């Protein structure tokens, strides 16, 4: 019975966290502030190349491909707007936060089933979120840079159209 509760707990908190993550105000998430800002040792996400994240990141499940309420993670050329890319940056913050909270909730599995099996399930479940956090921390610096460049380009275009011709 306790094992069944553990197995039920995992999808329930996963679905709840996805629902809550979609509903949270994006204004709460600031990619330039802790805990989302890239740390110096991360070398703008390049440290994660050692995990070969660029090879496996697209193989993992992506809820944005399933849920219509979520912002799609892939960008078509038509979506290369400063607003869309800035929104993607915020979505990486939300995704990181959701996966971190799910990791922190994993010990409840052991509380439900205080056995060696419960401990093993809790550890595996907690560790299963690490790749998703790595993906967010790998992608965010690139998206932040892209967002800044698109904003700068948009400003240059605005100024070019407002400056008088000499």
C-alpha positions in Angstrom: 0.0 0.0 0.0 2.8 2.4 0.9 4.6 1.7 -2.4 1.4 2.4 -4.3 1.1 5.8 -2.5 4.7 6.6 -3.5 3.9 5.7 -7.1 0.8 7.9 -7.0 2.5 10.8 -5.2 5.0 11.3 -8.0 2.6 12.1 -10.9 0.2 14.0 -8.6 3.0 16.4 -7.5 4.3 16.6 -11.0 0.9 17.6 -12.4 0.2 20.0 -9.5 3.6 21.7 -10.0 3.0 22.0 -13.8 -0.4 23.6 -13.1 1.0 26.0 -10.5 4.1 26.8 -12.7 1.8 27.9 -15.5 -0.3 30.1 -13.2 2.6 31.9 -11.4 3.1 35.5 -12.4 6.1 35.8 -14.7 7.0 39.1 -13.1 8.2 37.1 -10.1 11.1 35.7 -12.1 14.2 37.8 -12.8 16.9 36.0 -14.7 19.6 38.5 -13.7 18.9 37.8 -9.9 19.6 34.9 -7.6 18.9 32.0 -7.9 18.6 32.3 -11.7 21.5 34.4 -12.6 24.5 32.6 -14.1 27.2 32.1 -11.5 30.8 32.9 -12.4 31.8 29.2 -12.3 29.1 28.3 -14.8 30.9 30.3 -17.5 27.7 31.5 -19.1 26.4 27.9 -19.2 29.5 26.6 -21.0 30.4 24.5 -17.9 27.4 22.2 -18.7 29.1 21.3 -22.1 31.1 18.8 -20.0 27.8 16.9 -19.5 27.2 16.9 -23.2 23.9 18.6 -22.6 23.8 19.9 -26.2 23.5 16.2 -27.3 20.8 14.9 -24.9 18.7 18.0 -23.9 16.2 17.5 -26.8 15.7 13.8 -25.9 14.1 14.5 -22.6 10.3 15.1 -22.2 9.2 18.7 -22.7 5.8 19.6 -21.3 5.5 22.5 -23.6 5.0 20.1 -26.5 2.0 18.6 -24.7 0.4 21.5 -22.8 -1.3 24.3 -24.9 -1.0 26.6 -21.8 2.8 26.5 -21.9 5.1 28.7 -24.0 6.7 26.5 -26.7 10.4 26.2 -26.2 11.5 26.0 -29.9 11.8 29.3 -31.7 10.9 29.8 -35.4 12.5 32.7 -37.2 9.2 34.6 -37.1 9.3 34.4 -33.3 12.7 36.0 -33.0 11.3 39.1 -31.2 12.7 40.6 -28.1 9.4 39.9 -26.3 9.2 36.2 -27.2 12.8 35.5 -26.3 12.5 37.5 -23.0 9.4 35.3 -22.3 11.5 32.2 -23.0 14.1 33.4 -20.6 11.4 33.7 -17.9 10.1 30.3 -18.7 13.6 28.8 -18.0 13.4 30.4 -14.6 10.0 28.9 -13.9 11.1 25.5 -15.1 14.2 25.6 -13.0 12.1 26.6 -9.9 9.5 23.9 -10.5 12.2 21.2 -10.8 14.0 22.4 -7.8 10.8 22.3 -5.7 10.0 18.8 -7.0 13.6 17.8 -5.9 12.9 19.3 -2.4 9.6 17.4 -2.2 11.2 14.1 -3.0 12.0 13.1 0.7 8.2 12.9 1.2 8.4 9.7 -0.7 10.6 8.2 2.0 8.2 9.6 4.7 5.4 7.8 2.9 7.4 4.6 2.6 10.2 4.6 5.3 12.0 1.6 3.8 15.1 1.1 1.7 12.9 1.0 -1.3 11.2 4.3 -0.3 14.7 5.9 0.1 15.8 4.6 -3.2 12.7 5.9 -5.0 13.1 9.3 -3.3 16.8 9.5 -4.3 16.1 8.5 -7.9 13.2 10.9 -8.1 15.3 13.8 -6.7 18.1 13.1 -9.1 15.7 12.8 -12.1 15.3 16.6 -11.9 19.0 17.4 -12.2 19.1 17.1 -16.0 16.1 19.5 -16.4 17.8 22.1 -14.1 21.0 21.7 -16.1 19.1 22.3 -19.3 17.6 25.6 -18.0 21.0 26.8 -16.7 22.6 25.9 -20.0 20.0 27.6 -22.2 19.3 30.7 -20.1 22.6 32.6 -20.7 22.3 32.1 -24.5 18.7 33.3 -24.4 19.6 36.3 -22.3 22.3 37.3 -24.7 19.9 36.8 -27.7 17.2 38.8 -25.9 19.6 41.7 -25.3 20.9 41.7 -28.9 17.3 41.7 -30.3 16.4 44.6 -28.0 19.5 46.6 -29.1 18.7 45.8 -32.8 15.1 47.0 -32.3 16.4 50.2 -30.7 18.8 50.9 -33.6 16.0 50.4 -36.1 13.7 52.7 -34.2 16.4 55.4 -34.0 17.3 55.0 -37.7 13.6 55.7 -38.6 13.3 58.7 -36.3 16.7 60.4 -37.1 16.3 63.1 -39.8 18.1 62.3 -43.1 21.1 64.6 -43.7 
